[in-house]
Amino acid sequence: MIIWNGKQYHCPVEVTMNQLSGKWKSLMLWHLNDGTKRYKELERIVPGVSQKMLTQQLKELEKDGLITRTVYPEIPPRVEYSLTELGKSTFPILKLMHSWAVEELGLSDSEK
């Protein structure tokens, strides 16, 4: 039995899947690897995500320590999201997933 972040797991893969699961989390992490993004930027580059799901998934990623949320006291308020060191450590996993899909789908360079 593994206990991590107050939850019980049976296998390390289960921990990884819990952190990256959800339709949008991996995509958000992938795009945040390119640099800090604002909420509306994420909404644009993750097509099909509703505002409710985007907010929920961002909160979960923040709670799990994969991203940080920075609020700037301006008018209008500015909020930015960026990867933590833990979040950056997921990129090799995401890169492998990307490479696997490119190979399996037989995508050309222009389709990647």
C-alpha positions in Angstrom: 0.0 0.0 0.0 1.3 3.5 -0.9 0.0 6.6 0.7 0.7 9.8 -1.2 -1.0 13.2 -0.7 -3.3 11.6 1.8 -4.6 9.0 -0.6 -4.0 5.2 -0.7 -2.7 3.5 -3.8 -1.8 0.0 -4.7 0.7 0.7 -7.4 3.0 3.5 -8.4 1.3 3.6 -11.9 -2.0 4.3 -10.1 -0.4 7.4 -8.5 0.8 8.6 -12.0 -2.6 7.9 -13.6 -4.4 9.8 -10.8 -2.2 12.8 -11.3 -2.5 12.9 -15.1 -6.0 11.5 -15.5 -8.9 13.6 -16.7 -9.5 14.5 -20.3 -7.8 17.9 -20.1 -5.0 17.6 -17.5 -2.4 16.2 -19.8 -3.1 18.8 -22.5 -2.8 21.6 -20.0 0.5 20.3 -18.7 1.7 19.8 -22.2 0.9 23.4 -23.1 2.2 24.9 -19.8 5.6 23.3 -20.6 5.9 26.0 -23.2 5.6 28.6 -20.5 3.3 30.5 -18.2 -0.3 30.9 -19.5 -3.3 32.9 -18.5 -6.7 31.4 -18.1 -8.0 32.6 -21.5 -4.9 31.3 -23.3 -5.5 27.9 -21.8 -9.1 28.1 -22.8 -8.1 28.8 -26.4 -5.4 26.2 -26.8 -7.4 23.4 -25.2 -10.3 23.2 -27.6 -13.5 21.8 -26.4 -13.0 22.3 -22.7 -15.8 24.1 -20.9 -15.0 26.9 -18.4 -16.3 24.7 -15.6 -14.0 21.8 -16.5 -11.0 24.0 -17.1 -11.4 25.6 -13.7 -11.9 22.2 -12.0 -8.9 20.6 -13.7 -6.7 23.7 -12.9 -7.7 23.5 -9.3 -6.9 19.8 -9.1 -3.5 20.3 -10.8 -2.7 23.1 -8.3 -3.9 21.0 -5.3 -1.6 18.1 -6.5 1.3 20.5 -6.7 1.8 20.2 -10.5 1.0 23.9 -11.3 1.1 27.2 -9.5 -1.5 29.9 -9.8 -0.3 33.5 -9.4 -2.8 36.3 -8.9 -1.7 39.8 -9.6 -3.5 42.6 -7.7 -4.4 44.6 -10.8 -7.6 45.9 -12.3 -8.7 43.8 -14.0 -7.1 40.9 -12.0 -4.5 38.9 -13.9 -4.1 35.2 -13.1 -1.3 33.1 -14.5 -0.6 29.4 -14.4 2.8 27.8 -14.6 4.4 24.4 -14.0 6.1 23.6 -10.7 9.2 21.4 -10.6 6.9 18.5 -10.0 4.8 19.5 -13.0 7.9 19.8 -15.2 8.9 16.3 -14.2 5.8 15.0 -16.0 7.0 16.3 -19.4 9.1 13.2 -20.3 6.0 11.1 -19.7 3.9 13.3 -21.9 6.6 13.4 -24.5 6.6 9.6 -24.7 2.8 9.6 -25.0 3.1 12.1 -27.8 5.8 10.1 -29.6 3.9 6.9 -29.2 0.7 8.5 -30.7 2.6 10.0 -33.6 4.2 6.7 -34.5 0.9 4.7 -34.0 -1.1 7.1 -36.1 1.5 7.4 -38.8 1.5 11.2 -38.6 3.7 13.3 -40.9 5.8 16.1 -39.6 3.2 18.7 -40.6 0.5 16.8 -38.6 2.5 16.6 -35.3 
